[in-house]
Amino acid sequence: MAEKACPRCNIISFEDECPLCGYKTSNNWNGLVVILDPDDSDLAKELNITIPGRYALRVKEE
Ligand SMILES: [Zn+2]
């Protein structure tokens, strides 16, 4: 089963709906980043990530 990513908050999960915002997740994503400390990460700020986790760099809606 492929992992999916949320087009809104970029978080990666196996769910059909985003565990954070409930939006429909997409198979069309690439670039995996692991954010451990969002407060200390420029990338996290760029992607508007506030919760530690695994995120996609780019996500397109299906
Ligand atoms: Zn989301």
N, CA, C, O and the ligand as a Tripos MOL2 file, in Angstrom:
@<TRIPOS>MOLECULE
protein
  249   247    63     0     0
PROTEIN
NO_CHARGES

@<TRIPOS>ATOM
      1 N           0.8470   -1.2050    0.0000 N.3       1 MET1
      2 CA          0.0000    0.0000    0.0000 C.3       1 MET1
      3 C           0.8830    1.2570    0.0000 C.2       1 MET1
      4 O           1.7900    1.4020    0.8200 O.2       1 MET1
      5 N           0.5960    2.1360   -0.9210 N.am      2 ALA2
      6 CA          1.4210    3.3320   -1.0520 C.3       2 ALA2
      7 C           1.0250    4.3920   -0.0240 C.2       2 ALA2
      8 O          -0.1340    4.5130    0.3730 O.2       2 ALA2
      9 N           2.0170    5.1340    0.3770 N.am      3 GLU3
     10 CA          1.7370    6.2300    1.2810 C.3       3 GLU3
     11 C           1.1700    7.4120    0.4930 C.2       3 GLU3
     12 O           1.4480    7.5810   -0.6940 O.2       3 GLU3
     13 N           0.3860    8.2040    1.1720 N.am      4 LYS4
     14 CA         -0.2350    9.3690    0.5450 C.3       4 LYS4
     15 C           0.1400   10.6320    1.2980 C.2       4 LYS4
     16 O           0.5710   10.5880    2.4510 O.2       4 LYS4
     17 N          -0.0340   11.7560    0.6230 N.am      5 ALA5
     18 CA          0.3100   13.0230    1.2630 C.3       5 ALA5
     19 C          -0.8470   14.0060    1.1240 C.2       5 ALA5
     20 O          -1.6240   13.9530    0.1710 O.2       5 ALA5
     21 N          -0.9390   14.8940    2.0920 N.am      6 CYS6
     22 CA         -2.0150   15.8910    2.0980 C.3       6 CYS6
     23 C          -1.6140   17.1230    1.2820 C.2       6 CYS6
     24 O          -0.5520   17.6930    1.5320 O.2       6 CYS6
     25 N          -2.4330   17.5490    0.3140 N.am      7 PRO7
     26 CA         -2.1120   18.7400   -0.4890 C.3       7 PRO7
     27 C          -2.1020   20.0200    0.3350 C.2       7 PRO7
     28 O          -1.4880   21.0090   -0.0650 O.2       7 PRO7
     29 N          -2.7610   20.0110    1.4580 N.am      8 ARG8
     30 CA         -2.8350   21.2250    2.2810 C.3       8 ARG8
     31 C          -1.6710   21.3300    3.2530 C.2       8 ARG8
     32 O          -0.9880   22.3530    3.2910 O.2       8 ARG8
     33 N          -1.4360   20.2860    4.0390 N.am      9 CYS9
     34 CA         -0.3850   20.4070    5.0560 C.3       9 CYS9
     35 C           0.8070   19.4980    4.7960 C.2       9 CYS9
     36 O           1.7520   19.4820    5.5850 O.2       9 CYS9
     37 N           0.7790   18.7350    3.6920 N.am     10 ASN10
     38 CA          1.9360   17.9670    3.2130 C.3      10 ASN10
     39 C           2.2840   16.7340    4.0560 C.2      10 ASN10
     40 O           3.2170   16.0100    3.7060 O.2      10 ASN10
     41 N           1.5810   16.4790    5.1280 N.am     11 ILE11
     42 CA          1.9550   15.3380    5.9630 C.3      11 ILE11
     43 C           1.6770   14.0320    5.2280 C.2      11 ILE11
     44 O           0.6990   13.9090    4.4900 O.2      11 ILE11
     45 N           2.5680   13.0510    5.4490 N.am     12 ILE12
     46 CA          2.4660   11.7560    4.7830 C.3      12 ILE12
     47 C           1.8080   10.7450    5.7170 C.2      12 ILE12
     48 O           2.1440   10.6600    6.8980 O.2      12 ILE12
     49 N           0.8720    9.9850    5.1730 N.am     13 SER13
     50 CA          0.1970    8.9550    5.9650 C.3      13 SER13
     51 C          -0.3090    7.8630    5.0400 C.2      13 SER13
     52 O          -0.1810    7.9690    3.8200 O.2      13 SER13
     53 N          -0.8860    6.8120    5.6170 N.am     14 PHE14
     54 CA         -1.5110    5.7560    4.8240 C.3      14 PHE14
     55 C          -3.0180    5.9950    4.6950 C.2      14 PHE14
     56 O          -3.7310    5.1660    4.1290 O.2      14 PHE14
     57 N          -3.4910    7.1010    5.2080 N.am     15 GLU15
     58 CA         -4.9370    7.3490    5.2680 C.3      15 GLU15
     59 C          -5.4490    7.9980    3.9780 C.2      15 GLU15
     60 O          -4.6970    8.6600    3.2630 O.2      15 GLU15
     61 N          -6.7320    7.8000    3.6970 N.am     16 ASP16
     62 CA         -7.3670    8.4690    2.5640 C.3      16 ASP16
     63 C          -7.7230    9.9110    2.8990 C.2      16 ASP16
     64 O          -7.9330   10.7400    2.0140 O.2      16 ASP16
     65 N          -7.7860   10.1880    4.1930 N.am     17 GLU17
     66 CA         -8.0240   11.5570    4.6380 C.3      17 GLU17
     67 C          -6.8920   11.9660    5.5760 C.2      17 GLU17
     68 O          -6.4040   11.1690    6.3780 O.2      17 GLU17
     69 N          -6.4950   13.2120    5.4550 N.am     18 CYS18
     70 CA         -5.3760   13.7110    6.2580 C.3      18 CYS18
     71 C          -5.6840   13.6190    7.7510 C.2      18 CYS18
     72 O          -6.7460   14.0560    8.1950 O.2      18 CYS18
     73 N          -4.7390   13.0410    8.5410 N.am     19 PRO19
     74 CA         -4.9580   12.9370    9.9870 C.3      19 PRO19
     75 C          -4.9470   14.2950   10.6970 C.2      19 PRO19
     76 O          -5.4130   14.4110   11.8310 O.2      19 PRO19
     77 N          -4.4180   15.3080   10.0300 N.am     20 LEU20
     78 CA         -4.3440   16.6280   10.6580 C.3      20 LEU20
     79 C          -5.5300   17.5170   10.2890 C.2      20 LEU20
     80 O          -6.1530   18.1250   11.1590 O.2      20 LEU20
     81 N          -5.8370   17.5890    8.9870 N.am     21 CYS21
     82 CA         -6.8600   18.5510    8.5710 C.3      21 CYS21
     83 C          -8.0950   17.8880    7.9400 C.2      21 CYS21
     84 O          -9.0890   18.5630    7.6730 O.2      21 CYS21
     85 N          -8.0350   16.5670    7.7000 N.am     22 GLY22
     86 CA         -9.2080   15.8790    7.1670 C.3      22 GLY22
     87 C          -9.3920   16.0110    5.6730 C.2      22 GLY22
     88 O         -10.3730   15.5120    5.1210 O.2      22 GLY22
     89 N          -8.4440   16.6880    5.0000 N.am     23 TYR23
     90 CA         -8.5360   16.8630    3.5600 C.3      23 TYR23
     91 C          -8.1790   15.5570    2.8600 C.2      23 TYR23
     92 O          -7.4590   14.7290    3.4170 O.2      23 TYR23
     93 N          -8.6880   15.3680    1.6240 N.am     24 LYS24
     94 CA         -8.4190   14.1550    0.8630 C.3      24 LYS24
     95 C          -6.9390   14.0780    0.4950 C.2      24 LYS24
     96 O          -6.3980   15.0160   -0.0910 O.2      24 LYS24
     97 N          -6.2760   12.9580    0.8360 N.am     25 THR25
     98 CA         -4.8560   12.8260    0.5450 C.3      25 THR25
     99 C          -4.6470   12.3880   -0.9100 C.2      25 THR25
    100 O          -5.5720   11.9090   -1.5660 O.2      25 THR25
    101 N          -3.4060   12.5640   -1.4000 N.am     26 SER26
    102 CA         -3.0860   12.3320   -2.8110 C.3      26 SER26
    103 C          -1.9180   11.3770   -2.9540 C.2      26 SER26
    104 O          -0.9950   11.3950   -2.1390 O.2      26 SER26
    105 N          -1.9490   10.5290   -4.0020 N.am     27 ASN27
    106 CA         -0.8000    9.6780   -4.3340 C.3      27 ASN27
    107 C           0.2540   10.4390   -5.1240 C.2      27 ASN27
    108 O           1.3720    9.9560   -5.3060 O.2      27 ASN27
    109 N          -0.1030   11.6240   -5.5910 N.am     28 ASN28
    110 CA          0.7700   12.3940   -6.4770 C.3      28 ASN28
    111 C           1.6270   13.3650   -5.6590 C.2      28 ASN28
    112 O           1.3200   14.5510   -5.5470 O.2      28 ASN28
    113 N           2.7160   12.8220   -5.0890 N.am     29 TRP29
    114 CA          3.5940   13.6710   -4.2750 C.3      29 TRP29
    115 C           5.0270   13.1950   -4.4510 C.2      29 TRP29
    116 O           5.2630   12.0680   -4.8870 O.2      29 TRP29
    117 N           5.9770   14.0450   -4.1160 N.am     30 ASN30
    118 CA          7.3770   13.6220   -4.0820 C.3      30 ASN30
    119 C           8.1810   14.4690   -3.1120 C.2      30 ASN30
    120 O           7.7400   15.5280   -2.6670 O.2      30 ASN30
    121 N           9.3720   13.9760   -2.7940 N.am     31 GLY31
    122 CA         10.2580   14.6700   -1.8760 C.3      31 GLY31
    123 C           9.8540   14.4430   -0.4380 C.2      31 GLY31
    124 O           8.9010   15.0550    0.0440 O.2      31 GLY31
    125 N          10.5640   13.5720    0.2500 N.am     32 LEU32
    126 CA         10.2240   13.2540    1.6360 C.3      32 LEU32
    127 C          11.1400   13.9960    2.5980 C.2      32 LEU32
    128 O          12.3630   13.9380    2.4630 O.2      32 LEU32
    129 N          10.5650   14.6820    3.5520 N.am     33 VAL33
    130 CA         11.3610   15.3130    4.6050 C.3      33 VAL33
    131 C          10.8240   14.8780    5.9630 C.2      33 VAL33
    132 O           9.6190   14.7100    6.1500 O.2      33 VAL33
    133 N          11.7390   14.7000    6.8990 N.am     34 VAL34
    134 CA         11.3510   14.3750    8.2710 C.3      34 VAL34
    135 C          11.6230   15.6000    9.1310 C.2      34 VAL34
    136 O          12.7620   16.0550    9.2470 O.2      34 VAL34
    137 N          10.5780   16.1180    9.7230 N.am     35 ILE35
    138 CA         10.7070   17.2890   10.5910 C.3      35 ILE35
    139 C          10.6360   16.8250   12.0470 C.2      35 ILE35
    140 O           9.5980   16.3510   12.5100 O.2      35 ILE35
    141 N          11.7500   16.9690   12.7550 N.am     36 LEU36
    142 CA         11.7840   16.5530   14.1600 C.3      36 LEU36
    143 C          11.4630   17.7080   15.0900 C.2      36 LEU36
    144 O          10.7830   17.5360   16.1020 O.2      36 LEU36
    145 N          11.9610   18.8960   14.7350 N.am     37 ASP37
    146 CA         11.7750   20.0670   15.5980 C.3      37 ASP37
    147 C          11.3420   21.2630   14.7450 C.2      37 ASP37
    148 O          12.1830   22.0370   14.2880 O.2      37 ASP37
    149 N          10.0290   21.4140   14.5310 N.am     38 PRO38
    150 CA          9.5210   22.4750   13.6360 C.3      38 PRO38
    151 C           9.9550   23.8730   14.0540 C.2      38 PRO38
    152 O          10.1150   24.7500   13.2050 O.2      38 PRO38
    153 N          10.1490   24.0930   15.3630 N.am     39 ASP39
    154 CA         10.5260   25.4220   15.8370 C.3      39 ASP39
    155 C          11.9550   25.7850   15.4540 C.2      39 ASP39
    156 O          12.3200   26.9600   15.4270 O.2      39 ASP39
    157 N          12.7730   24.7510   15.1550 N.am     40 ASP40
    158 CA         14.1810   24.9760   14.8780 C.3      40 ASP40
    159 C          14.5340   24.6130   13.4360 C.2      40 ASP40
    160 O          15.6840   24.2860   13.1420 O.2      40 ASP40
    161 N          13.5430   24.6700   12.5320 N.am     41 SER41
    162 CA         13.7670   24.2540   11.1490 C.3      41 SER41
    163 C          13.2590   25.3110   10.1790 C.2      41 SER41
    164 O          12.0790   25.6610   10.1870 O.2      41 SER41
    165 N          14.1730   25.8210    9.3330 N.am     42 ASP42
    166 CA         13.7670   26.7910    8.3140 C.3      42 ASP42
    167 C          12.8290   26.1500    7.3020 C.2      42 ASP42
    168 O          11.8890   26.7800    6.8160 O.2      42 ASP42
    169 N          13.1000   24.8830    6.9930 N.am     43 LEU43
    170 CA         12.2590   24.1690    6.0330 C.3      43 LEU43
    171 C          10.8350   24.0350    6.5770 C.2      43 LEU43
    172 O           9.8650   24.2090    5.8390 O.2      43 LEU43
    173 N          10.7150   23.7310    7.8460 N.am     44 ALA44
    174 CA          9.3980   23.6160    8.4700 C.3      44 ALA44
    175 C           8.6300   24.9380    8.3720 C.2      44 ALA44
    176 O           7.4260   24.9530    8.1150 O.2      44 ALA44
    177 N           9.3460   26.0390    8.5810 N.am     45 LYS45
    178 CA          8.6960   27.3530    8.4820 C.3      45 LYS45
    179 C           8.2440   27.6160    7.0580 C.2      45 LYS45
    180 O           7.1600   28.1500    6.8240 O.2      45 LYS45
    181 N           9.1060   27.2280    6.0890 N.am     46 GLU46
    182 CA          8.7890   27.4230    4.6820 C.3      46 GLU46
    183 C           7.5290   26.6470    4.2890 C.2      46 GLU46
    184 O           6.7110   27.1220    3.5010 O.2      46 GLU46
    185 N           7.3920   25.4510    4.8510 N.am     47 LEU47
    186 CA          6.2560   24.5880    4.5180 C.3      47 LEU47
    187 C           5.0880   24.7840    5.4840 C.2      47 LEU47
    188 O           4.0700   24.0980    5.3840 O.2      47 LEU47
    189 N           5.2400   25.7190    6.4170 N.am     48 ASN48
    190 CA          4.1990   25.9720    7.4180 C.3      48 ASN48
    191 C           3.8960   24.7370    8.2680 C.2      48 ASN48
    192 O           2.7420   24.4500    8.5880 O.2      48 ASN48
    193 N           4.9580   24.0190    8.6240 N.am     49 ILE49
    194 CA          4.8100   22.8240    9.4510 C.3      49 ILE49
    195 C           5.0250   23.1790   10.9180 C.2      49 ILE49
    196 O           6.0250   23.8010   11.2780 O.2      49 ILE49
    197 N           4.0790   22.7780   11.7550 N.am     50 THR50
    198 CA          4.2000   23.0670   13.1860 C.3      50 THR50
    199 C           4.2200   21.7960   14.0300 C.2      50 THR50
    200 O           4.4740   21.8500   15.2330 O.2      50 THR50
    201 N           3.9520   20.6540   13.4000 N.am     51 ILE51
    202 CA          3.8970   19.3890   14.1180 C.3      51 ILE51
    203 C           4.9810   18.4590   13.5780 C.2      51 ILE51
    204 O           5.0760   18.2840   12.3630 O.2      51 ILE51
    205 N           5.8100   17.8510   14.4500 N.am     52 PRO52
    206 CA          6.8420   16.9310   13.9770 C.3      52 PRO52
    207 C           6.2380   15.7630   13.2090 C.2      52 PRO52
    208 O           5.1620   15.2790   13.5580 O.2      52 PRO52
    209 N           6.9310   15.3070   12.1580 N.am     53 GLY53
    210 CA          6.4200   14.1810   11.3850 C.3      53 GLY53
    211 C           7.1320   14.0760   10.0550 C.2      53 GLY53
    212 O           8.1450   14.7340    9.8190 O.2      53 GLY53
    213 N           6.5780   13.2250    9.1770 N.am     54 ARG54
    214 CA          7.1330   13.0300    7.8380 C.3      54 ARG54
    215 C           6.2550   13.7740    6.8380 C.2      54 ARG54
    216 O           5.0330   13.6320    6.8300 O.2      54 ARG54
    217 N           6.9070   14.5660    6.0030 N.am     55 TYR55
    218 CA          6.1580   15.4290    5.0820 C.3      55 TYR55
    219 C           6.6830   15.3010    3.6550 C.2      55 TYR55
    220 O           7.8490   14.9680    3.4390 O.2      55 TYR55
    221 N           5.8130   15.5680    2.6880 N.am     56 ALA56
    222 CA          6.2050   15.6420    1.2860 C.3      56 ALA56
    223 C           6.5700   17.0760    0.9410 C.2      56 ALA56
    224 O           5.9850   18.0180    1.4740 O.2      56 ALA56
    225 N           7.5440   17.2390    0.0410 N.am     57 LEU57
    226 CA          7.9320   18.5820   -0.3890 C.3      57 LEU57
    227 C           6.9190   19.1520   -1.3740 C.2      57 LEU57
    228 O           6.5730   20.3320   -1.3060 O.2      57 LEU57
    229 N           6.4440   18.3040   -2.2930 N.am     58 ARG58
    230 CA          5.4630   18.7590   -3.2720 C.3      58 ARG58
    231 C           4.2940   17.7730   -3.3230 C.2      58 ARG58
    232 O           4.4930   16.5600   -3.3950 O.2      58 ARG58
    233 N           3.0920   18.3060   -3.2860 N.am     59 VAL59
    234 CA          1.8980   17.4690   -3.3760 C.3      59 VAL59
    235 C           0.9400   18.0890   -4.3720 C.2      59 VAL59
    236 O           0.6410   19.2820   -4.3120 O.2      59 VAL59
    237 N           0.4540   17.2450   -5.3080 N.am     60 LYS60
    238 CA         -0.5810   17.7040   -6.2230 C.3      60 LYS60
    239 C          -1.8810   17.0000   -5.8830 C.2      60 LYS60
    240 O          -1.8840   15.8120   -5.5620 O.2      60 LYS60
    241 N          -2.9710   17.7200   -5.9510 N.am     61 GLU61
    242 CA         -4.2780   17.0900   -5.7460 C.3      61 GLU61
    243 C          -4.5740   16.1450   -6.8790 C.2      61 GLU61
    244 O          -4.1980   16.3990   -8.0240 O.2      61 GLU61
    245 N          -5.2490   15.0500   -6.5670 N.am     62 GLU62
    246 CA         -5.6010   14.0880   -7.6170 C.3      62 GLU62
    247 C          -6.8720   14.5010   -8.3140 C.2      62 GLU62
    248 O          -7.3270   13.8130   -9.2290 O.2      62 GLU62
    249 ZN         -3.7840   17.9880    5.8180 Zn       63 ZN63
@<TRIPOS>BOND
     1     1     2 1
     2     2     3 1
     3     3     4 2
     4     3     5 am
     5     5     6 1
     6     6     7 1
     7     7     8 2
     8     7     9 am
     9     9    10 1
    10    10    11 1
    11    11    12 2
    12    11    13 am
    13    13    14 1
    14    14    15 1
    15    15    16 2
    16    15    17 am
    17    17    18 1
    18    18    19 1
    19    19    20 2
    20    19    21 am
    21    21    22 1
    22    22    23 1
    23    23    24 2
    24    23    25 am
    25    25    26 1
    26    26    27 1
    27    27    28 2
    28    27    29 am
    29    29    30 1
    30    30    31 1
    31    31    32 2
    32    31    33 am
    33    33    34 1
    34    34    35 1
    35    35    36 2
    36    35    37 am
    37    37    38 1
    38    38    39 1
    39    39    40 2
    40    39    41 am
    41    41    42 1
    42    42    43 1
    43    43    44 2
    44    43    45 am
    45    45    46 1
    46    46    47 1
    47    47    48 2
    48    47    49 am
    49    49    50 1
    50    50    51 1
    51    51    52 2
    52    51    53 am
    53    53    54 1
    54    54    55 1
    55    55    56 2
    56    55    57 am
    57    57    58 1
    58    58    59 1
    59    59    60 2
    60    59    61 am
    61    61    62 1
    62    62    63 1
    63    63    64 2
    64    63    65 am
    65    65    66 1
    66    66    67 1
    67    67    68 2
    68    67    69 am
    69    69    70 1
    70    70    71 1
    71    71    72 2
    72    71    73 am
    73    73    74 1
    74    74    75 1
    75    75    76 2
    76    75    77 am
    77    77    78 1
    78    78    79 1
    79    79    80 2
    80    79    81 am
    81    81    82 1
    82    82    83 1
    83    83    84 2
    84    83    85 am
    85    85    86 1
    86    86    87 1
    87    87    88 2
    88    87    89 am
    89    89    90 1
    90    90    91 1
    91    91    92 2
    92    91    93 am
    93    93    94 1
    94    94    95 1
    95    95    96 2
    96    95    97 am
    97    97    98 1
    98    98    99 1
    99    99   100 2
   100    99   101 am
   101   101   102 1
   102   102   103 1
   103   103   104 2
   104   103   105 am
   105   105   106 1
   106   106   107 1
   107   107   108 2
   108   107   109 am
   109   109   110 1
   110   110   111 1
   111   111   112 2
   112   111   113 am
   113   113   114 1
   114   114   115 1
   115   115   116 2
   116   115   117 am
   117   117   118 1
   118   118   119 1
   119   119   120 2
   120   119   121 am
   121   121   122 1
   122   122   123 1
   123   123   124 2
   124   123   125 am
   125   125   126 1
   126   126   127 1
   127   127   128 2
   128   127   129 am
   129   129   130 1
   130   130   131 1
   131   131   132 2
   132   131   133 am
   133   133   134 1
   134   134   135 1
   135   135   136 2
   136   135   137 am
   137   137   138 1
   138   138   139 1
   139   139   140 2
   140   139   141 am
   141   141   142 1
   142   142   143 1
   143   143   144 2
   144   143   145 am
   145   145   146 1
   146   146   147 1
   147   147   148 2
   148   147   149 am
   149   149   150 1
   150   150   151 1
   151   151   152 2
   152   151   153 am
   153   153   154 1
   154   154   155 1
   155   155   156 2
   156   155   157 am
   157   157   158 1
   158   158   159 1
   159   159   160 2
   160   159   161 am
   161   161   162 1
   162   162   163 1
   163   163   164 2
   164   163   165 am
   165   165   166 1
   166   166   167 1
   167   167   168 2
   168   167   169 am
   169   169   170 1
   170   170   171 1
   171   171   172 2
   172   171   173 am
   173   173   174 1
   174   174   175 1
   175   175   176 2
   176   175   177 am
   177   177   178 1
   178   178   179 1
   179   179   180 2
   180   179   181 am
   181   181   182 1
   182   182   183 1
   183   183   184 2
   184   183   185 am
   185   185   186 1
   186   186   187 1
   187   187   188 2
   188   187   189 am
   189   189   190 1
   190   190   191 1
   191   191   192 2
   192   191   193 am
   193   193   194 1
   194   194   195 1
   195   195   196 2
   196   195   197 am
   197   197   198 1
   198   198   199 1
   199   199   200 2
   200   199   201 am
   201   201   202 1
   202   202   203 1
   203   203   204 2
   204   203   205 am
   205   205   206 1
   206   206   207 1
   207   207   208 2
   208   207   209 am
   209   209   210 1
   210   210   211 1
   211   211   212 2
   212   211   213 am
   213   213   214 1
   214   214   215 1
   215   215   216 2
   216   215   217 am
   217   217   218 1
   218   218   219 1
   219   219   220 2
   220   219   221 am
   221   221   222 1
   222   222   223 1
   223   223   224 2
   224   223   225 am
   225   225   226 1
   226   226   227 1
   227   227   228 2
   228   227   229 am
   229   229   230 1
   230   230   231 1
   231   231   232 2
   232   231   233 am
   233   233   234 1
   234   234   235 1
   235   235   236 2
   236   235   237 am
   237   237   238 1
   238   238   239 1
   239   239   240 2
   240   239   241 am
   241   241   242 1
   242   242   243 1
   243   243   244 2
   244   243   245 am
   245   245   246 1
   246   246   247 1
   247   247   248 2
@<TRIPOS>SUBSTRUCTURE
     1 MET1         2 RESIDUE 1 A MET
     2 ALA2         6 RESIDUE 1 A ALA
     3 GLU3        10 RESIDUE 1 A GLU
     4 LYS4        14 RESIDUE 1 A LYS
     5 ALA5        18 RESIDUE 1 A ALA
     6 CYS6        22 RESIDUE 1 A CYS
     7 PRO7        26 RESIDUE 1 A PRO
     8 ARG8        30 RESIDUE 1 A ARG
     9 CYS9        34 RESIDUE 1 A CYS
    10 ASN10       38 RESIDUE 1 A ASN
    11 ILE11       42 RESIDUE 1 A ILE
    12 ILE12       46 RESIDUE 1 A ILE
    13 SER13       50 RESIDUE 1 A SER
    14 PHE14       54 RESIDUE 1 A PHE
    15 GLU15       58 RESIDUE 1 A GLU
    16 ASP16       62 RESIDUE 1 A ASP
    17 GLU17       66 RESIDUE 1 A GLU
    18 CYS18       70 RESIDUE 1 A CYS
    19 PRO19       74 RESIDUE 1 A PRO
    20 LEU20       78 RESIDUE 1 A LEU
    21 CYS21       82 RESIDUE 1 A CYS
    22 GLY22       86 RESIDUE 1 A GLY
    23 TYR23       90 RESIDUE 1 A TYR
    24 LYS24       94 RESIDUE 1 A LYS
    25 THR25       98 RESIDUE 1 A THR
    26 SER26      102 RESIDUE 1 A SER
    27 ASN27      106 RESIDUE 1 A ASN
    28 ASN28      110 RESIDUE 1 A ASN
    29 TRP29      114 RESIDUE 1 A TRP
    30 ASN30      118 RESIDUE 1 A ASN
    31 GLY31      122 RESIDUE 1 A GLY
    32 LEU32      126 RESIDUE 1 A LEU
    33 VAL33      130 RESIDUE 1 A VAL
    34 VAL34      134 RESIDUE 1 A VAL
    35 ILE35      138 RESIDUE 1 A ILE
    36 LEU36      142 RESIDUE 1 A LEU
    37 ASP37      146 RESIDUE 1 A ASP
    38 PRO38      150 RESIDUE 1 A PRO
    39 ASP39      154 RESIDUE 1 A ASP
    40 ASP40      158 RESIDUE 1 A ASP
    41 SER41      162 RESIDUE 1 A SER
    42 ASP42      166 RESIDUE 1 A ASP
    43 LEU43      170 RESIDUE 1 A LEU
    44 ALA44      174 RESIDUE 1 A ALA
    45 LYS45      178 RESIDUE 1 A LYS
    46 GLU46      182 RESIDUE 1 A GLU
    47 LEU47      186 RESIDUE 1 A LEU
    48 ASN48      190 RESIDUE 1 A ASN
    49 ILE49      194 RESIDUE 1 A ILE
    50 THR50      198 RESIDUE 1 A THR
    51 ILE51      202 RESIDUE 1 A ILE
    52 PRO52      206 RESIDUE 1 A PRO
    53 GLY53      210 RESIDUE 1 A GLY
    54 ARG54      214 RESIDUE 1 A ARG
    55 TYR55      218 RESIDUE 1 A TYR
    56 ALA56      222 RESIDUE 1 A ALA
    57 LEU57      226 RESIDUE 1 A LEU
    58 ARG58      230 RESIDUE 1 A ARG
    59 VAL59      234 RESIDUE 1 A VAL
    60 LYS60      238 RESIDUE 1 A LYS
    61 GLU61      242 RESIDUE 1 A GLU
    62 GLU62      246 RESIDUE 1 A GLU
    63 ZN63       249 GROUP 0 **** ****
